[in-house]
């Protein structure tokens, strides 16, 4: 029987840290022969190959990335017929986690050139988050919902010593768009 190239799928990129990121892949079909190597390949140009930067497994992080740079990634697998490549995905490496940007410390990159920062120091150590016994309504624990959740708390809780009010009123390093983080943030 004739051996075909492996068929591979490239997973989304996650855990983006400015100089490293994680992705993944899976082998859909080995092409009729044993896989001898597999991993991810990436480049700043479309359609990366194993001639570019590579990992030797789907689980290993891509390292040596330049911050705030657009990268293209494909999973690959090799059998006796050659190298099969997965679909291409792209991401922006973002700013270094822990670096100073936008008035705070970078703690999340979304892969699209945006991210989240936190204030470099606590604004209070004893403030309550909300009004005890007051139903706030719809909130979300997800990334990018902290501002909406903070607005919901502000709408229901007029007490100015609450953490939501402290964040909402904060002007720090010329920025005034601070809010409480959601649970996942």
C-alpha positions as CSV (number, residue, x, y, z in Angstrom):
1,X,0.0,0.0,0.0
2,X,1.1,3.5,-0.8
3,X,2.0,5.8,2.2
4,X,0.5,9.3,2.2
5,X,1.5,12.4,4.1
6,X,0.1,12.6,7.6
7,X,-3.0,14.7,8.1
8,X,-2.6,17.1,11.0
9,X,-4.7,19.7,12.9
10,X,-3.3,22.8,14.5
11,X,-4.9,23.9,17.8
12,X,-5.5,27.5,19.0
13,X,-2.6,29.3,20.7
14,X,-2.9,30.0,24.5
15,X,-0.7,31.0,27.5
16,X,0.7,33.9,25.5
17,X,3.5,35.5,27.5
18,X,5.3,37.9,25.2
19,X,8.4,35.7,24.7
20,X,6.7,32.2,24.9
21,X,3.3,30.7,23.9
22,X,1.7,27.3,23.8
23,X,-0.3,25.7,21.1
24,X,-0.9,22.2,20.1
25,X,-1.9,19.8,17.4
26,X,-3.2,16.4,16.7
27,X,-2.7,13.7,14.1
28,X,-5.9,13.0,12.2
29,X,-4.4,10.3,10.0
30,X,-0.8,8.9,10.0
31,X,-0.9,8.4,6.2
32,X,-0.5,4.6,6.6
33,X,2.9,4.6,8.3
34,X,4.4,5.4,11.7
35,X,4.9,9.0,12.7
36,X,8.6,9.7,13.3
37,X,8.4,13.2,14.6
38,X,5.7,15.8,15.3
39,X,5.5,19.3,16.7
40,X,4.8,22.9,15.9
41,X,6.6,25.2,13.5
42,X,6.3,29.0,13.5
43,X,7.5,32.1,11.7
44,X,6.7,35.8,11.3
45,X,5.8,34.9,7.6
46,X,2.8,32.8,6.6
47,X,3.0,29.1,6.0
48,X,5.8,28.2,8.3
49,X,7.7,24.9,7.7
50,X,10.1,22.8,9.7
51,X,12.8,25.0,8.2
52,X,11.6,27.7,10.5
53,X,11.5,27.6,14.4
54,X,10.1,24.3,15.7
55,X,9.2,22.3,18.8
56,X,9.6,18.5,18.9
57,X,6.2,17.9,20.4
58,X,2.7,19.3,20.4
59,X,2.9,20.0,24.1
60,X,6.2,22.0,24.3
61,X,6.0,25.8,24.5
62,X,7.2,27.9,21.6
63,X,10.0,30.0,23.0
64,X,12.3,32.7,21.8
65,X,9.4,34.8,20.6
66,X,9.8,38.6,20.1
67,X,7.3,40.6,22.1
68,X,4.3,42.2,20.4
69,X,5.0,40.4,17.1
70,X,2.6,38.6,14.7
71,X,3.4,34.9,14.4
72,X,2.0,32.1,12.1
73,X,1.9,28.6,13.4
74,X,1.3,25.1,12.0
75,X,1.4,21.7,13.6
76,X,3.4,19.1,11.6
77,X,4.0,15.4,11.6
78,X,6.5,13.3,9.6
79,X,6.3,9.8,8.3
80,X,8.2,7.9,5.5
81,X,6.4,9.9,2.8
82,X,7.4,13.3,4.2
83,X,6.0,16.1,6.3
84,X,2.3,16.9,6.6
85,X,1.2,20.3,7.9
86,X,-1.9,21.3,9.7
87,X,-4.0,24.4,9.2
88,X,-2.3,27.7,9.9
89,X,-3.2,29.8,13.0
90,X,-1.8,33.2,13.9
91,X,-1.4,35.2,17.1
92,X,0.3,38.3,18.4
93,X,2.9,37.5,21.1
94,X,1.8,40.5,23.2
95,X,3.8,42.2,25.9
96,X,6.0,40.3,28.4
97,X,4.0,39.1,31.3
98,X,5.1,41.1,34.3
99,X,6.3,44.1,32.3
100,X,5.1,47.6,32.8
101,X,2.6,48.8,30.2
102,X,-0.5,51.0,30.2
103,X,0.0,52.2,33.7
104,X,0.2,48.8,35.2
105,X,1.7,45.3,35.1
106,X,0.9,43.0,32.1
107,X,-0.8,39.8,33.3
108,X,-2.7,38.6,30.2
109,X,-2.3,38.7,26.4
110,X,-5.2,37.7,24.2
111,X,-3.2,36.8,21.1
112,X,-4.7,39.7,19.1
113,X,-2.4,42.4,20.3
114,X,-4.5,43.3,23.3
115,X,-4.2,42.3,26.9
116,X,-4.9,43.2,30.6
117,X,-2.8,45.0,33.2
118,X,-3.3,45.3,36.9
119,X,-2.3,48.2,39.2
120,X,1.3,47.8,40.5
121,X,0.1,47.9,44.1
122,X,-3.0,47.2,46.2
123,X,-5.4,50.2,46.5
124,X,-6.9,48.9,49.6
125,X,-6.5,45.9,51.9
126,X,-9.9,45.9,53.6
127,X,-12.5,47.1,51.1
128,X,-15.6,45.0,50.5
129,X,-16.3,43.9,46.9
130,X,-20.0,44.6,47.0
131,X,-23.0,45.3,49.2
132,X,-23.7,42.3,51.5
133,X,-27.2,41.1,50.9
134,X,-27.7,43.0,47.6
135,X,-28.4,41.0,44.5
136,X,-26.1,42.4,41.8
137,X,-27.6,40.5,38.9
138,X,-25.8,39.1,35.9
139,X,-22.0,38.9,36.2
140,X,-19.5,36.7,34.6
141,X,-16.3,35.1,35.8
142,X,-14.7,35.2,32.3
143,X,-11.8,37.2,30.8
144,X,-12.8,40.7,29.6
145,X,-15.9,40.9,31.8
146,X,-14.3,42.7,34.8
147,X,-15.4,46.2,33.6
148,X,-19.0,45.1,33.1
149,X,-19.1,43.4,36.5
150,X,-17.7,46.5,38.1
151,X,-20.3,48.6,36.5
152,X,-23.0,46.3,37.7
153,X,-21.7,46.6,41.3
154,X,-21.5,50.4,41.0
155,X,-25.1,50.4,39.8
156,X,-26.4,48.5,42.8
157,X,-24.1,49.6,45.6
158,X,-23.7,53.4,46.3
159,X,-21.3,52.9,49.2
160,X,-18.1,54.7,48.2
161,X,-15.7,52.6,50.3
162,X,-16.4,49.5,48.2
163,X,-13.6,48.0,46.1
164,X,-15.6,48.7,42.9
165,X,-15.8,52.4,43.7
166,X,-12.1,52.6,44.6
167,X,-11.1,51.0,41.2
168,X,-13.6,53.1,39.3
169,X,-12.4,56.4,40.8
170,X,-8.7,55.5,40.6
171,X,-6.3,57.7,38.5
172,X,-2.9,56.0,38.4
173,X,0.0,56.6,36.0
174,X,-2.2,58.9,33.9
175,X,-4.8,56.1,33.4
176,X,-8.4,56.2,34.8
177,X,-10.0,53.1,33.2
178,X,-9.4,50.7,36.2
179,X,-11.9,48.2,37.3
180,X,-12.2,45.1,39.5
181,X,-11.0,41.9,37.8
182,X,-13.4,39.1,37.0
183,X,-12.8,35.7,38.7
184,X,-10.7,34.4,35.7
185,X,-8.9,37.7,35.2
